[in-house]
Amino acid sequence: KKLKNITINSAFLYQFQPISSYYRCFTVYVQAATSGKAGQKQIDTLFTISKKLNENNFSVFSFASDGDPTYHTLITKNVNRWNSRKERPINNFVNNLYISDPLHIIKRGRYKLLTRNVRLLQKDSERIQLNSNVKEILNLPTEILDCSRITKMHDDLPLKLFSLKNFDLLLQLEMYPICAYFTPFTLLISSLSEESLNNDQRVDLLEITAYYLDFYKDLMKKSDKVCLQQGNGSCVVMFDYMMADDLISTCLSINS
């Protein structure tokens, strides 16, 4: 315990991902660390690597990472560029864009739905949950509804939960509150994975998702009874400001 602050037990892996899927991504740096949580050092490293890659004729347009709170400064800058200049999309790549790993965001969405008291917006609004009625309608495998920590970062479970098929069924049955929660996750998955979509349709889904979350943020600002997290057991809004910005920044950057 005395040596935990100097004992290396983690590593940050930095990879360069070409925009064209024809080329493989490749590792550019591995950084030893005493914690798996990112800090300012990791943000500084991103810019150092970007500079060195640019010097060697590899253009860096965007950074991407998981959901560590440290990166929210990059997310905020990205969203502010979108809000202040109304660029749809951003076509000026002088400053790097930022993407929160889409799969990581969707994992957070599933885990929150299973473990928190989620409300549409206000404390007295309907609770959004996968109750027995919803479970029976969707006929979901039991592992999708498992909220144990071992399933928290499972890749496949949120993709199956927020599928377009499930969303469409809930919509047909007019279960609008839970549809409201599914919307950004389902559209993000569809924009990236539905093989039948063309490029314009993918852009449309990404833009709809960004505008949807931006509209929700406005509702939170205007509501005097907004349901904010205060501790375990308290009600939480569908998308807090951090989650909303993560999704907006990601959709915006992929679209750009």
C-alpha positions as CSV (number, residue, x, y, z in Angstrom):
1,K,0.0,0.0,0.0
2,K,2.9,2.4,0.8
3,L,4.3,1.9,-2.7
4,K,1.0,2.0,-4.7
5,N,1.6,5.6,-5.9
6,I,4.9,4.5,-7.6
7,T,4.0,0.9,-8.6
8,I,3.3,0.5,-12.3
9,N,0.2,-1.6,-12.7
10,S,-1.4,-0.2,-15.8
11,A,-0.6,1.1,-19.3
12,F,-2.1,3.5,-21.8
13,L,-2.0,2.3,-25.3
14,Y,-2.0,4.9,-28.1
15,Q,-2.9,3.8,-31.6
16,F,-3.2,5.6,-34.9
17,Q,-6.3,4.7,-36.8
18,P,-6.4,5.6,-40.5
19,I,-9.7,7.0,-41.8
20,S,-9.6,4.4,-44.6
21,S,-10.5,1.0,-43.3
22,Y,-8.2,-0.4,-46.0
23,Y,-5.2,0.4,-43.7
24,R,-4.7,-1.2,-40.3
25,C,-4.3,0.8,-37.1
26,F,-0.9,0.7,-35.5
27,T,0.5,1.3,-32.1
28,V,2.5,4.5,-31.7
29,Y,3.2,4.6,-28.0
30,V,2.7,2.6,-24.8
31,Q,2.7,4.7,-21.6
32,A,3.3,3.0,-18.2
33,A,1.1,4.2,-15.4
34,T,0.4,3.7,-11.7
35,S,-3.4,4.0,-12.3
36,G,-5.8,3.1,-15.1
37,K,-7.6,6.4,-14.8
38,A,-6.5,9.1,-17.3
39,G,-5.1,12.4,-16.1
40,Q,-3.7,15.6,-17.6
41,K,-0.5,13.7,-18.5
42,Q,-2.5,11.5,-20.9
43,I,-4.1,14.6,-22.5
44,D,-0.7,16.1,-22.9
45,T,0.6,12.9,-24.5
46,L,-2.2,13.0,-27.1
47,F,-1.0,16.4,-28.3
48,T,2.6,15.4,-28.2
49,I,2.0,12.3,-30.3
50,S,-0.2,14.3,-32.7
51,K,2.6,16.9,-33.2
52,K,5.1,14.2,-33.9
53,L,2.8,12.3,-36.3
54,N,2.1,15.6,-38.2
55,E,5.8,16.2,-38.5
56,N,6.0,12.8,-40.3
57,N,3.2,13.6,-42.7
58,F,0.5,11.7,-40.7
59,S,-2.4,14.1,-40.3
60,V,-4.4,13.8,-37.0
61,F,-8.0,15.0,-37.2
62,S,-9.4,13.6,-34.0
63,F,-8.7,12.0,-30.7
64,A,-10.7,9.1,-29.4
65,S,-10.8,7.4,-26.0
66,D,-13.0,5.7,-23.4
67,G,-15.2,7.7,-20.9
68,D,-12.7,8.9,-18.3
69,P,-13.9,12.2,-16.9
70,T,-10.5,13.8,-17.5
71,Y,-11.2,13.9,-21.2
72,H,-14.3,16.0,-20.7
73,T,-12.3,19.2,-21.2
74,L,-11.7,18.1,-24.8
75,I,-15.4,17.2,-25.2
76,T,-16.5,20.6,-23.9
77,K,-14.2,22.4,-26.4
78,N,-15.7,20.2,-29.2
79,V,-19.3,20.9,-28.3
80,N,-18.6,24.7,-27.9
81,R,-17.2,24.9,-31.4
82,W,-20.5,23.3,-32.6
83,N,-22.7,25.6,-30.5
84,S,-20.8,28.9,-31.1
85,R,-20.3,28.7,-34.8
86,K,-23.2,26.5,-35.8
87,E,-20.9,24.4,-37.9
88,R,-22.8,21.3,-39.2
89,P,-20.4,19.5,-39.5
90,I,-17.1,21.0,-38.4
91,N,-14.9,21.3,-41.5
92,N,-12.0,23.2,-40.0
93,F,-9.5,20.7,-38.7
94,V,-6.9,23.2,-37.3
95,N,-8.0,22.0,-33.9
96,N,-8.4,18.3,-33.2
97,L,-11.9,16.9,-32.8
98,Y,-12.8,14.4,-30.0
99,I,-14.7,11.1,-29.9
100,S,-15.8,9.1,-26.9
101,D,-15.7,5.5,-27.9
102,P,-19.3,4.9,-29.1
103,L,-19.3,1.3,-27.7
104,H,-18.2,2.6,-24.3
105,I,-21.0,5.2,-24.3
106,I,-23.6,2.6,-25.2
107,K,-22.3,0.3,-22.4
108,R,-22.8,3.2,-19.9
109,G,-26.4,3.6,-21.2
110,R,-27.3,0.0,-20.6
111,Y,-25.7,-0.1,-17.1
112,K,-27.4,3.1,-16.0
113,L,-30.8,1.8,-17.1
114,L,-30.3,-1.4,-15.1
115,T,-28.9,0.1,-11.9
116,R,-30.3,3.7,-11.5
117,N,-33.6,5.3,-10.8
118,V,-33.9,6.9,-14.3
119,R,-36.7,9.5,-14.9
120,L,-37.6,11.2,-18.1
121,L,-36.7,14.7,-16.8
122,Q,-38.4,15.6,-13.6
123,K,-38.8,13.9,-10.2
124,D,-42.5,13.3,-10.7
125,S,-42.2,12.0,-14.3
126,E,-42.5,8.3,-15.2
127,R,-39.7,6.1,-14.2
128,I,-37.8,4.5,-17.2
129,Q,-37.0,0.9,-16.5
130,L,-36.8,-2.6,-18.0
131,N,-39.8,-3.8,-16.0
132,S,-41.4,-7.3,-16.4
133,N,-43.8,-5.9,-19.1
134,V,-40.9,-4.6,-21.2
135,K,-38.8,-7.7,-20.7
136,E,-41.7,-9.9,-21.9
137,I,-42.4,-7.7,-24.9
138,L,-38.7,-7.7,-26.0
139,N,-38.1,-11.3,-25.1
140,L,-34.5,-10.4,-24.0
141,P,-31.9,-13.0,-23.0
142,T,-31.3,-12.9,-19.2
143,E,-27.7,-11.9,-19.6
144,I,-28.7,-8.6,-21.3
145,L,-30.5,-7.7,-18.0
146,D,-27.7,-8.8,-15.7
147,C,-26.4,-5.7,-13.8
148,S,-23.5,-7.4,-12.0
149,R,-20.2,-5.7,-12.4
150,I,-18.7,-8.4,-14.6
151,T,-21.2,-7.5,-17.3
152,K,-20.7,-3.7,-17.0
153,M,-18.2,-3.5,-19.9
154,H,-19.4,-6.4,-22.0
155,D,-19.4,-5.5,-25.7
156,D,-22.3,-7.4,-27.0
157,L,-25.0,-6.8,-24.4
158,P,-25.8,-3.1,-25.1
159,L,-25.8,-3.7,-28.9
160,K,-28.5,-6.3,-28.5
161,L,-30.5,-4.2,-26.0
162,F,-30.5,-1.0,-28.1
163,S,-31.1,-2.7,-31.4
164,L,-33.3,-1.1,-34.1
165,K,-35.7,-4.1,-33.9
166,N,-36.3,-3.5,-30.2
167,F,-36.7,0.2,-30.6
168,D,-39.2,-0.3,-33.4
169,L,-41.3,-2.7,-31.3
170,L,-41.4,-0.3,-28.4
171,L,-42.4,2.5,-30.7
172,Q,-45.2,0.5,-32.2
173,L,-46.5,-0.2,-28.7
174,E,-46.4,3.5,-27.9
175,M,-44.0,3.1,-25.0
176,Y,-42.6,6.5,-25.5
177,P,-40.7,7.2,-22.3
178,I,-38.4,4.2,-22.8
179,C,-38.2,5.0,-26.5
180,A,-36.9,8.4,-25.5
181,Y,-34.1,6.7,-23.6
182,F,-33.3,4.3,-26.4
183,T,-33.3,6.9,-29.1
184,P,-29.7,8.2,-29.1
185,F,-28.1,4.8,-28.5
186,T,-30.2,3.1,-31.1
187,L,-29.5,5.8,-33.7
188,L,-25.8,5.8,-33.0
189,I,-25.5,2.1,-33.4
190,S,-27.6,2.1,-36.6
191,S,-25.5,4.9,-38.1
192,L,-22.4,2.9,-37.7
193,S,-23.5,-0.6,-38.3
194,E,-26.6,-0.9,-40.5
195,E,-25.2,-2.2,-43.8
196,S,-28.2,-1.0,-45.8
197,L,-27.7,2.7,-45.1
198,N,-25.9,5.0,-47.5
199,N,-23.5,7.8,-46.4
200,D,-26.2,10.5,-46.4
201,Q,-28.5,8.4,-44.2
202,R,-25.7,7.8,-41.8
203,V,-25.0,11.5,-41.6
204,D,-28.8,12.1,-41.0
205,L,-28.9,9.7,-38.0
206,L,-25.8,11.2,-36.5
207,E,-27.2,14.8,-36.8
208,I,-30.6,13.7,-35.4
209,T,-28.8,12.2,-32.4
210,A,-26.8,15.4,-31.8
211,Y,-29.8,17.7,-32.1
212,Y,-31.9,15.4,-29.9
213,L,-29.3,15.6,-27.1
214,D,-28.9,19.4,-27.6
215,F,-32.6,19.8,-27.3
216,Y,-32.7,17.7,-24.1
217,K,-29.9,19.8,-22.5
218,D,-32.1,22.9,-23.2
219,L,-35.1,21.2,-21.4
220,M,-32.9,20.6,-18.4
221,K,-31.8,24.2,-18.3
222,K,-35.4,25.4,-18.4
223,S,-36.9,23.0,-15.9
224,D,-37.1,24.0,-12.3
225,K,-37.8,20.4,-11.2
226,V,-35.1,18.6,-13.1
227,C,-34.2,15.3,-11.6
228,L,-30.5,15.5,-10.8
229,Q,-28.3,12.8,-9.2
230,Q,-27.7,13.4,-5.5
231,G,-26.6,10.0,-4.3
232,N,-27.5,6.3,-4.4
233,G,-31.2,5.7,-4.7
234,S,-32.0,9.3,-5.9
235,C,-33.6,9.8,-9.3
236,V,-31.4,10.7,-12.3
237,V,-32.3,12.2,-15.6
238,M,-32.0,10.2,-18.8
239,F,-29.0,12.1,-20.0
240,D,-27.0,14.3,-17.7
241,Y,-24.9,17.1,-19.2
242,M,-21.8,14.9,-19.4
243,M,-23.5,12.0,-21.1
244,A,-25.3,14.4,-23.5
245,D,-22.0,16.2,-24.4
246,D,-20.2,12.8,-24.9
247,L,-22.8,11.8,-27.4
248,I,-23.0,15.2,-29.2
249,S,-19.2,15.4,-29.5
250,T,-18.9,11.8,-30.8
251,C,-21.7,12.2,-33.4
252,L,-20.3,15.6,-34.5
253,S,-16.7,14.3,-34.9
254,I,-17.7,11.1,-36.8
255,N,-19.9,13.2,-39.0
256,S,-17.2,15.7,-39.6
